[in-house]
Amino acid sequence: MIRYLDMFAGIGGFRSGLERVGGFECVGYCEIDKFAKQAYEALYDTSKEEYFDDARKIIPEGLPDIDLICGGFP
């Protein structure tokens, strides 16, 4: 299983694709926009994942164990 961090997650475009392919596990996500975060959490079960509100505040040593970082763009 490839563990990944969903950066600039939006409403989960990358996550949707990775879930369809299979073999990926989201362990955390980052999204600063409160409305996009609400949509993301309505679409996906994020209860066991770490949430980061601002990428600028992330301390790399505090990240969960990951194999992949995916990042959306505006």
PDB file of N, CA, C and O in Angstrom:
ATOM      1  N   MET A   1       0.845  -1.173   0.000  1.00  0.00           N
ATOM      2  CA  MET A   1       0.000   0.000   0.000  1.00  0.00           C
ATOM      3  C   MET A   1       0.895   1.242   0.000  1.00  0.00           C
ATOM      4  O   MET A   1       1.812   1.351   0.814  1.00  0.00           O
ATOM      5  N   ILE A   2       0.631   2.149  -0.889  1.00  0.00           N
ATOM      6  CA  ILE A   2       1.377   3.402  -0.975  1.00  0.00           C
ATOM      7  C   ILE A   2       0.632   4.457  -0.158  1.00  0.00           C
ATOM      8  O   ILE A   2      -0.520   4.787  -0.437  1.00  0.00           O
ATOM      9  N   ARG A   3       1.320   4.972   0.853  1.00  0.00           N
ATOM     10  CA  ARG A   3       0.726   5.975   1.745  1.00  0.00           C
ATOM     11  C   ARG A   3       1.054   7.366   1.199  1.00  0.00           C
ATOM     12  O   ARG A   3       2.205   7.663   0.880  1.00  0.00           O
ATOM     13  N   TYR A   4       0.024   8.215   1.097  1.00  0.00           N
ATOM     14  CA  TYR A   4       0.267   9.532   0.516  1.00  0.00           C
ATOM     15  C   TYR A   4      -0.354  10.661   1.317  1.00  0.00           C
ATOM     16  O   TYR A   4      -1.271  10.462   2.113  1.00  0.00           O
ATOM     17  N   LEU A   5       0.182  11.862   1.079  1.00  0.00           N
ATOM     18  CA  LEU A   5      -0.308  13.100   1.668  1.00  0.00           C
ATOM     19  C   LEU A   5      -0.920  13.914   0.538  1.00  0.00           C
ATOM     20  O   LEU A   5      -0.275  14.155  -0.483  1.00  0.00           O
ATOM     21  N   ASP A   6      -2.154  14.332   0.720  1.00  0.00           N
ATOM     22  CA  ASP A   6      -2.899  15.090  -0.289  1.00  0.00           C
ATOM     23  C   ASP A   6      -2.762  16.585   0.011  1.00  0.00           C
ATOM     24  O   ASP A   6      -3.510  17.132   0.821  1.00  0.00           O
ATOM     25  N   MET A   7      -1.810  17.234  -0.643  1.00  0.00           N
ATOM     26  CA  MET A   7      -1.558  18.663  -0.434  1.00  0.00           C
ATOM     27  C   MET A   7      -2.447  19.495  -1.353  1.00  0.00           C
ATOM     28  O   MET A   7      -2.743  19.099  -2.481  1.00  0.00           O
ATOM     29  N   PHE A   8      -2.869  20.658  -0.849  1.00  0.00           N
ATOM     30  CA  PHE A   8      -3.730  21.562  -1.618  1.00  0.00           C
ATOM     31  C   PHE A   8      -4.890  20.746  -2.191  1.00  0.00           C
ATOM     32  O   PHE A   8      -5.174  20.778  -3.389  1.00  0.00           O
ATOM     33  N   ALA A   9      -5.544  20.020  -1.294  1.00  0.00           N
ATOM     34  CA  ALA A   9      -6.472  18.947  -1.642  1.00  0.00           C
ATOM     35  C   ALA A   9      -7.718  19.390  -2.403  1.00  0.00           C
ATOM     36  O   ALA A   9      -8.288  18.600  -3.156  1.00  0.00           O
ATOM     37  N   GLY A  10      -8.149  20.628  -2.223  1.00  0.00           N
ATOM     38  CA  GLY A  10      -9.376  21.058  -2.882  1.00  0.00           C
ATOM     39  C   GLY A  10     -10.526  20.163  -2.463  1.00  0.00           C
ATOM     40  O   GLY A  10     -10.741  19.935  -1.273  1.00  0.00           O
ATOM     41  N   ILE A  11     -11.264  19.657  -3.437  1.00  0.00           N
ATOM     42  CA  ILE A  11     -12.356  18.736  -3.112  1.00  0.00           C
ATOM     43  C   ILE A  11     -11.976  17.283  -3.404  1.00  0.00           C
ATOM     44  O   ILE A  11     -12.832  16.399  -3.396  1.00  0.00           O
ATOM     45  N   GLY A  12     -10.690  17.042  -3.662  1.00  0.00           N
ATOM     46  CA  GLY A  12     -10.214  15.663  -3.738  1.00  0.00           C
ATOM     47  C   GLY A  12      -9.998  15.087  -5.123  1.00  0.00           C
ATOM     48  O   GLY A  12     -10.174  13.884  -5.312  1.00  0.00           O
ATOM     49  N   GLY A  13      -9.626  15.892  -6.089  1.00  0.00           N
ATOM     50  CA  GLY A  13      -9.400  15.391  -7.445  1.00  0.00           C
ATOM     51  C   GLY A  13      -8.342  14.303  -7.521  1.00  0.00           C
ATOM     52  O   GLY A  13      -8.574  13.251  -8.116  1.00  0.00           O
ATOM     53  N   PHE A  14      -7.179  14.550  -6.921  1.00  0.00           N
ATOM     54  CA  PHE A  14      -6.131  13.532  -6.924  1.00  0.00           C
ATOM     55  C   PHE A  14      -6.581  12.302  -6.154  1.00  0.00           C
ATOM     56  O   PHE A  14      -6.345  11.171  -6.580  1.00  0.00           O
ATOM     57  N   ARG A  15      -7.217  12.523  -5.042  1.00  0.00           N
ATOM     58  CA  ARG A  15      -7.663  11.403  -4.211  1.00  0.00           C
ATOM     59  C   ARG A  15      -8.648  10.517  -4.963  1.00  0.00           C
ATOM     60  O   ARG A  15      -8.563   9.291  -4.890  1.00  0.00           O
ATOM     61  N   SER A  16      -9.568  11.121  -5.673  1.00  0.00           N
ATOM     62  CA  SER A  16     -10.542  10.341  -6.452  1.00  0.00           C
ATOM     63  C   SER A  16      -9.834   9.415  -7.428  1.00  0.00           C
ATOM     64  O   SER A  16     -10.179   8.240  -7.547  1.00  0.00           O
ATOM     65  N   GLY A  17      -8.839   9.956  -8.127  1.00  0.00           N
ATOM     66  CA  GLY A  17      -8.093   9.148  -9.088  1.00  0.00           C
ATOM     67  C   GLY A  17      -7.310   8.027  -8.428  1.00  0.00           C
ATOM     68  O   GLY A  17      -7.316   6.893  -8.907  1.00  0.00           O
ATOM     69  N   LEU A  18      -6.638   8.342  -7.331  1.00  0.00           N
ATOM     70  CA  LEU A  18      -5.853   7.320  -6.633  1.00  0.00           C
ATOM     71  C   LEU A  18      -6.736   6.233  -6.039  1.00  0.00           C
ATOM     72  O   LEU A  18      -6.352   5.064  -6.025  1.00  0.00           O
ATOM     73  N   GLU A  19      -7.912   6.605  -5.550  1.00  0.00           N
ATOM     74  CA  GLU A  19      -8.825   5.591  -5.018  1.00  0.00           C
ATOM     75  C   GLU A  19      -9.335   4.669  -6.119  1.00  0.00           C
ATOM     76  O   GLU A  19      -9.514   3.472  -5.893  1.00  0.00           O
ATOM     77  N   ARG A  20      -9.567   5.217  -7.299  1.00  0.00           N
ATOM     78  CA  ARG A  20     -10.039   4.377  -8.419  1.00  0.00           C
ATOM     79  C   ARG A  20      -8.973   3.395  -8.871  1.00  0.00           C
ATOM     80  O   ARG A  20      -9.279   2.252  -9.211  1.00  0.00           O
ATOM     81  N   VAL A  21      -7.720   3.841  -8.876  1.00  0.00           N
ATOM     82  CA  VAL A  21      -6.618   2.964  -9.279  1.00  0.00           C
ATOM     83  C   VAL A  21      -6.407   1.863  -8.241  1.00  0.00           C
ATOM     84  O   VAL A  21      -6.163   0.709  -8.591  1.00  0.00           O
ATOM     85  N   GLY A  22      -6.504   2.228  -6.961  1.00  0.00           N
ATOM     86  CA  GLY A  22      -6.303   1.271  -5.876  1.00  0.00           C
ATOM     87  C   GLY A  22      -4.854   1.164  -5.461  1.00  0.00           C
ATOM     88  O   GLY A  22      -3.953   1.529  -6.217  1.00  0.00           O
ATOM     89  N   GLY A  23      -4.632   0.665  -4.268  1.00  0.00           N
ATOM     90  CA  GLY A  23      -3.276   0.474  -3.763  1.00  0.00           C
ATOM     91  C   GLY A  23      -2.695   1.705  -3.088  1.00  0.00           C
ATOM     92  O   GLY A  23      -1.504   1.736  -2.779  1.00  0.00           O
ATOM     93  N   PHE A  24      -3.525   2.726  -2.854  1.00  0.00           N
ATOM     94  CA  PHE A  24      -3.085   3.957  -2.213  1.00  0.00           C
ATOM     95  C   PHE A  24      -3.892   4.196  -0.947  1.00  0.00           C
ATOM     96  O   PHE A  24      -5.083   3.889  -0.888  1.00  0.00           O
ATOM     97  N   GLU A  25      -3.230   4.749   0.067  1.00  0.00           N
ATOM     98  CA  GLU A  25      -3.891   5.082   1.323  1.00  0.00           C
ATOM     99  C   GLU A  25      -3.572   6.519   1.681  1.00  0.00           C
ATOM    100  O   GLU A  25      -2.403   6.874   1.830  1.00  0.00           O
ATOM    101  N   CYS A  26      -4.588   7.347   1.819  1.00  0.00           N
ATOM    102  CA  CYS A  26      -4.398   8.731   2.216  1.00  0.00           C
ATOM    103  C   CYS A  26      -4.206   8.773   3.726  1.00  0.00           C
ATOM    104  O   CYS A  26      -5.045   8.275   4.477  1.00  0.00           O
ATOM    105  N   VAL A  27      -3.103   9.367   4.167  1.00  0.00           N
ATOM    106  CA  VAL A  27      -2.830   9.449   5.600  1.00  0.00           C
ATOM    107  C   VAL A  27      -2.941  10.874   6.128  1.00  0.00           C
ATOM    108  O   VAL A  27      -2.869  11.101   7.336  1.00  0.00           O
ATOM    109  N   GLY A  28      -3.116  11.836   5.218  1.00  0.00           N
ATOM    110  CA  GLY A  28      -3.266  13.220   5.633  1.00  0.00           C
ATOM    111  C   GLY A  28      -3.595  14.099   4.449  1.00  0.00           C
ATOM    112  O   GLY A  28      -3.365  13.738   3.295  1.00  0.00           O
ATOM    113  N   TYR A  29      -4.141  15.266   4.762  1.00  0.00           N
ATOM    114  CA  TYR A  29      -4.510  16.210   3.708  1.00  0.00           C
ATOM    115  C   TYR A  29      -4.338  17.636   4.203  1.00  0.00           C
ATOM    116  O   TYR A  29      -4.375  17.903   5.404  1.00  0.00           O
ATOM    117  N   CYS A  30      -4.151  18.541   3.261  1.00  0.00           N
ATOM    118  CA  CYS A  30      -3.938  19.946   3.559  1.00  0.00           C
ATOM    119  C   CYS A  30      -4.822  20.781   2.638  1.00  0.00           C
ATOM    120  O   CYS A  30      -4.758  20.664   1.415  1.00  0.00           O
ATOM    121  N   GLU A  31      -5.640  21.620   3.248  1.00  0.00           N
ATOM    122  CA  GLU A  31      -6.499  22.520   2.464  1.00  0.00           C
ATOM    123  C   GLU A  31      -6.840  23.733   3.317  1.00  0.00           C
ATOM    124  O   GLU A  31      -7.382  23.598   4.414  1.00  0.00           O
ATOM    125  N   ILE A  32      -6.521  24.907   2.811  1.00  0.00           N
ATOM    126  CA  ILE A  32      -6.733  26.140   3.562  1.00  0.00           C
ATOM    127  C   ILE A  32      -8.146  26.700   3.394  1.00  0.00           C
ATOM    128  O   ILE A  32      -8.648  27.388   4.283  1.00  0.00           O
ATOM    129  N   ASP A  33      -8.787  26.411   2.266  1.00  0.00           N
ATOM    130  CA  ASP A  33     -10.125  26.949   2.000  1.00  0.00           C
ATOM    131  C   ASP A  33     -11.175  26.151   2.783  1.00  0.00           C
ATOM    132  O   ASP A  33     -11.309  24.941   2.605  1.00  0.00           O
ATOM    133  N   LYS A  34     -11.911  26.847   3.650  1.00  0.00           N
ATOM    134  CA  LYS A  34     -12.843  26.138   4.533  1.00  0.00           C
ATOM    135  C   LYS A  34     -13.980  25.453   3.781  1.00  0.00           C
ATOM    136  O   LYS A  34     -14.471  24.413   4.220  1.00  0.00           O
ATOM    137  N   PHE A  35     -14.403  26.021   2.657  1.00  0.00           N
ATOM    138  CA  PHE A  35     -15.496  25.413   1.904  1.00  0.00           C
ATOM    139  C   PHE A  35     -15.025  24.175   1.135  1.00  0.00           C
ATOM    140  O   PHE A  35     -15.751  23.185   1.041  1.00  0.00           O
ATOM    141  N   ALA A  36     -13.820  24.234   0.593  1.00  0.00           N
ATOM    142  CA  ALA A  36     -13.248  23.059  -0.066  1.00  0.00           C
ATOM    143  C   ALA A  36     -13.032  21.948   0.956  1.00  0.00           C
ATOM    144  O   ALA A  36     -13.273  20.777   0.664  1.00  0.00           O
ATOM    145  N   LYS A  37     -12.576  22.314   2.153  1.00  0.00           N
ATOM    146  CA  LYS A  37     -12.373  21.329   3.229  1.00  0.00           C
ATOM    147  C   LYS A  37     -13.701  20.669   3.610  1.00  0.00           C
ATOM    148  O   LYS A  37     -13.751  19.457   3.818  1.00  0.00           O
ATOM    149  N   GLN A  38     -14.762  21.449   3.703  1.00  0.00           N
ATOM    150  CA  GLN A  38     -16.071  20.887   4.034  1.00  0.00           C
ATOM    151  C   GLN A  38     -16.518  19.886   2.968  1.00  0.00           C
ATOM    152  O   GLN A  38     -17.037  18.819   3.294  1.00  0.00           O
ATOM    153  N   ALA A  39     -16.319  20.229   1.706  1.00  0.00           N
ATOM    154  CA  ALA A  39     -16.688  19.319   0.621  1.00  0.00           C
ATOM    155  C   ALA A  39     -15.839  18.050   0.671  1.00  0.00           C
ATOM    156  O   ALA A  39     -16.361  16.945   0.529  1.00  0.00           O
ATOM    157  N   TYR A  40     -14.534  18.210   0.872  1.00  0.00           N
ATOM    158  CA  TYR A  40     -13.613  17.073   0.954  1.00  0.00           C
ATOM    159  C   TYR A  40     -14.050  16.110   2.054  1.00  0.00           C
ATOM    160  O   TYR A  40     -14.109  14.898   1.849  1.00  0.00           O
ATOM    161  N   GLU A  41     -14.353  16.665   3.215  1.00  0.00           N
ATOM    162  CA  GLU A  41     -14.744  15.824   4.344  1.00  0.00           C
ATOM    163  C   GLU A  41     -16.124  15.205   4.163  1.00  0.00           C
ATOM    164  O   GLU A  41     -16.420  14.175   4.769  1.00  0.00           O
ATOM    165  N   ALA A  42     -16.969  15.813   3.344  1.00  0.00           N
ATOM    166  CA  ALA A  42     -18.270  15.215   3.036  1.00  0.00           C
ATOM    167  C   ALA A  42     -18.116  14.052   2.061  1.00  0.00           C
ATOM    168  O   ALA A  42     -18.901  13.104   2.092  1.00  0.00           O
ATOM    169  N   LEU A  43     -17.108  14.125   1.197  1.00  0.00           N
ATOM    170  CA  LEU A  43     -16.892  13.097   0.184  1.00  0.00           C
ATOM    171  C   LEU A  43     -16.074  11.906   0.689  1.00  0.00           C
ATOM    172  O   LEU A  43     -16.269  10.783   0.225  1.00  0.00           O
ATOM    173  N   TYR A  44     -15.164  12.143   1.629  1.00  0.00           N
ATOM    174  CA  TYR A  44     -14.218  11.105   2.061  1.00  0.00           C
ATOM    175  C   TYR A  44     -14.223  10.952   3.575  1.00  0.00           C
ATOM    176  O   TYR A  44     -14.462  11.910   4.310  1.00  0.00           O
ATOM    177  N   ASP A  45     -13.960   9.748   4.024  1.00  0.00           N
ATOM    178  CA  ASP A  45     -13.822   9.486   5.455  1.00  0.00           C
ATOM    179  C   ASP A  45     -12.410   9.892   5.868  1.00  0.00           C
ATOM    180  O   ASP A  45     -11.445   9.182   5.585  1.00  0.00           O
ATOM    181  N   THR A  46     -12.300  11.018   6.526  1.00  0.00           N
ATOM    182  CA  THR A  46     -10.995  11.540   6.926  1.00  0.00           C
ATOM    183  C   THR A  46     -10.734  11.365   8.429  1.00  0.00           C
ATOM    184  O   THR A  46      -9.791  11.945   8.969  1.00  0.00           O
ATOM    185  N   SER A  47     -11.548  10.587   9.081  1.00  0.00           N
ATOM    186  CA  SER A  47     -11.479  10.477  10.539  1.00  0.00           C
ATOM    187  C   SER A  47     -10.137   9.960  11.064  1.00  0.00           C
ATOM    188  O   SER A  47      -9.764  10.274  12.194  1.00  0.00           O
ATOM    189  N   LYS A  48      -9.413   9.183  10.276  1.00  0.00           N
ATOM    190  CA  LYS A  48      -8.140   8.618  10.736  1.00  0.00           C
ATOM    191  C   LYS A  48      -6.941   9.325  10.105  1.00  0.00           C
ATOM    192  O   LYS A  48      -5.814   8.840  10.192  1.00  0.00           O
ATOM    193  N   GLU A  49      -7.184  10.463   9.475  1.00  0.00           N
ATOM    194  CA  GLU A  49      -6.125  11.176   8.757  1.00  0.00           C
ATOM    195  C   GLU A  49      -5.746  12.464   9.470  1.00  0.00           C
ATOM    196  O   GLU A  49      -6.556  13.062  10.177  1.00  0.00           O
ATOM    197  N   GLU A  50      -4.498  12.880   9.273  1.00  0.00           N
ATOM    198  CA  GLU A  50      -4.049  14.155   9.817  1.00  0.00           C
ATOM    199  C   GLU A  50      -4.509  15.271   8.894  1.00  0.00           C
ATOM    200  O   GLU A  50      -4.515  15.124   7.672  1.00  0.00           O
ATOM    201  N   TYR A  51      -4.893  16.388   9.497  1.00  0.00           N
ATOM    202  CA  TYR A  51      -5.327  17.547   8.719  1.00  0.00           C
ATOM    203  C   TYR A  51      -4.367  18.702   8.978  1.00  0.00           C
ATOM    204  O   TYR A  51      -3.994  18.985  10.116  1.00  0.00           O
ATOM    205  N   PHE A  52      -3.980  19.355   7.893  1.00  0.00           N
ATOM    206  CA  PHE A  52      -3.138  20.548   7.958  1.00  0.00           C
ATOM    207  C   PHE A  52      -3.892  21.673   7.259  1.00  0.00           C
ATOM    208  O   PHE A  52      -4.317  21.522   6.113  1.00  0.00           O
ATOM    209  N   ASP A  53      -4.058  22.800   7.947  1.00  0.00           N
ATOM    210  CA  ASP A  53      -4.825  23.886   7.353  1.00  0.00           C
ATOM    211  C   ASP A  53      -3.980  24.794   6.464  1.00  0.00           C
ATOM    212  O   ASP A  53      -4.509  25.432   5.554  1.00  0.00           O
ATOM    213  N   ASP A  54      -2.690  24.858   6.713  1.00  0.00           N
ATOM    214  CA  ASP A  54      -1.836  25.787   5.974  1.00  0.00           C
ATOM    215  C   ASP A  54      -0.488  25.117   5.706  1.00  0.00           C
ATOM    216  O   ASP A  54       0.236  24.766   6.638  1.00  0.00           O
ATOM    217  N   ALA A  55      -0.165  24.947   4.455  1.00  0.00           N
ATOM    218  CA  ALA A  55       1.079  24.268   4.074  1.00  0.00           C
ATOM    219  C   ALA A  55       2.311  24.987   4.620  1.00  0.00           C
ATOM    220  O   ALA A  55       3.341  24.360   4.867  1.00  0.00           O
ATOM    221  N   ARG A  56       2.206  26.281   4.805  1.00  0.00           N
ATOM    222  CA  ARG A  56       3.352  27.056   5.306  1.00  0.00           C
ATOM    223  C   ARG A  56       3.665  26.743   6.764  1.00  0.00           C
ATOM    224  O   ARG A  56       4.760  27.048   7.239  1.00  0.00           O
ATOM    225  N   LYS A  57       2.733  26.147   7.470  1.00  0.00           N
ATOM    226  CA  LYS A  57       2.921  25.839   8.889  1.00  0.00           C
ATOM    227  C   LYS A  57       3.372  24.391   9.129  1.00  0.00           C
ATOM    228  O   LYS A  57       3.644  24.010  10.267  1.00  0.00           O
ATOM    229  N   ILE A  58       3.450  23.602   8.084  1.00  0.00           N
ATOM    230  CA  ILE A  58       3.812  22.190   8.248  1.00  0.00           C
ATOM    231  C   ILE A  58       5.288  22.048   8.590  1.00  0.00           C
ATOM    232  O   ILE A  58       6.151  22.622   7.926  1.00  0.00           O
ATOM    233  N   ILE A  59       5.560  21.286   9.622  1.00  0.00           N
ATOM    234  CA  ILE A  59       6.931  20.955  10.006  1.00  0.00           C
ATOM    235  C   ILE A  59       7.201  19.560   9.455  1.00  0.00           C
ATOM    236  O   ILE A  59       6.580  18.593   9.895  1.00  0.00           O
ATOM    237  N   PRO A  60       8.125  19.443   8.490  1.00  0.00           N
ATOM    238  CA  PRO A  60       8.353  18.151   7.825  1.00  0.00           C
ATOM    239  C   PRO A  60       8.560  16.980   8.785  1.00  0.00           C
ATOM    240  O   PRO A  60       8.087  15.875   8.520  1.00  0.00           O
ATOM    241  N   GLU A  61       9.257  17.209   9.890  1.00  0.00           N
ATOM    242  CA  GLU A  61       9.505  16.129  10.848  1.00  0.00           C
ATOM    243  C   GLU A  61       8.212  15.666  11.531  1.00  0.00           C
ATOM    244  O   GLU A  61       8.174  14.584  12.117  1.00  0.00           O
ATOM    245  N   GLY A  62       7.162  16.476  11.458  1.00  0.00           N
ATOM    246  CA  GLY A  62       5.899  16.123  12.083  1.00  0.00           C
ATOM    247  C   GLY A  62       4.919  15.432  11.154  1.00  0.00           C
ATOM    248  O   GLY A  62       3.802  15.105  11.556  1.00  0.00           O
ATOM    249  N   LEU A  63       5.331  15.208   9.912  1.00  0.00           N
ATOM    250  CA  LEU A  63       4.450  14.543   8.951  1.00  0.00           C
ATOM    251  C   LEU A  63       4.320  13.049   9.259  1.00  0.00           C
ATOM    252  O   LEU A  63       5.239  12.436   9.803  1.00  0.00           O
ATOM    253  N   PRO A  64       3.183  12.480   8.908  1.00  0.00           N
ATOM    254  CA  PRO A  64       3.052  11.023   9.061  1.00  0.00           C
ATOM    255  C   PRO A  64       3.991  10.320   8.077  1.00  0.00           C
ATOM    256  O   PRO A  64       4.520  10.952   7.163  1.00  0.00           O
ATOM    257  N   ASP A  65       4.192   9.034   8.262  1.00  0.00           N
ATOM    258  CA  ASP A  65       5.022   8.238   7.364  1.00  0.00           C
ATOM    259  C   ASP A  65       4.341   8.174   5.990  1.00  0.00           C
ATOM    260  O   ASP A  65       3.239   7.639   5.870  1.00  0.00           O
ATOM    261  N   ILE A  66       4.986   8.712   4.966  1.00  0.00           N
ATOM    262  CA  ILE A  66       4.388   8.754   3.620  1.00  0.00           C
ATOM    263  C   ILE A  66       5.386   8.290   2.574  1.00  0.00           C
ATOM    264  O   ILE A  66       6.601   8.352   2.763  1.00  0.00           O
ATOM    265  N   ASP A  67       4.821   7.816   1.447  1.00  0.00           N
ATOM    266  CA  ASP A  67       5.620   7.417   0.302  1.00  0.00           C
ATOM    267  C   ASP A  67       5.483   8.416  -0.849  1.00  0.00           C
ATOM    268  O   ASP A  67       6.333   8.474  -1.737  1.00  0.00           O
ATOM    269  N   LEU A  68       4.403   9.201  -0.823  1.00  0.00           N
ATOM    270  CA  LEU A  68       4.070  10.058  -1.954  1.00  0.00           C
ATOM    271  C   LEU A  68       3.381  11.323  -1.464  1.00  0.00           C
ATOM    272  O   LEU A  68       2.571  11.289  -0.538  1.00  0.00           O
ATOM    273  N   ILE A  69       3.713  12.431  -2.097  1.00  0.00           N
ATOM    274  CA  ILE A  69       3.000  13.688  -1.861  1.00  0.00           C
ATOM    275  C   ILE A  69       2.370  14.081  -3.190  1.00  0.00           C
ATOM    276  O   ILE A  69       3.066  14.214  -4.198  1.00  0.00           O
ATOM    277  N   CYS A  70       1.055  14.266  -3.191  1.00  0.00           N
ATOM    278  CA  CYS A  70       0.412  14.772  -4.397  1.00  0.00           C
ATOM    279  C   CYS A  70      -0.092  16.180  -4.080  1.00  0.00           C
ATOM    280  O   CYS A  70      -0.448  16.479  -2.940  1.00  0.00           O
ATOM    281  N   GLY A  71      -0.119  17.032  -5.092  1.00  0.00           N
ATOM    282  CA  GLY A  71      -0.507  18.415  -4.847  1.00  0.00           C
ATOM    283  C   GLY A  71      -1.370  18.956  -5.974  1.00  0.00           C
ATOM    284  O   GLY A  71      -0.992  18.915  -7.145  1.00  0.00           O
ATOM    285  N   GLY A  72      -2.514  19.453  -5.604  1.00  0.00           N
ATOM    286  CA  GLY A  72      -3.398  20.089  -6.576  1.00  0.00           C
ATOM    287  C   GLY A  72      -2.914  21.500  -6.877  1.00  0.00           C
ATOM    288  O   GLY A  72      -2.037  22.032  -6.196  1.00  0.00           O
ATOM    289  N   PHE A  73      -3.484  22.078  -7.881  1.00  0.00           N
ATOM    290  CA  PHE A  73      -3.116  23.442  -8.250  1.00  0.00           C
ATOM    291  C   PHE A  73      -4.385  24.251  -8.490  1.00  0.00           C
ATOM    292  O   PHE A  73      -5.430  23.690  -8.819  1.00  0.00           O
ATOM    293  N   PRO A  74      -4.296  25.560  -8.326  1.00  0.00           N
ATOM    294  CA  PRO A  74      -5.505  26.396  -8.500  1.00  0.00           C
ATOM    295  C   PRO A  74      -6.025  26.393  -9.922  1.00  0.00           C
ATOM    296  O   PRO A  74      -7.027  27.045 -10.214  1.00  0.00           O
TER     297      PRO A  74
END
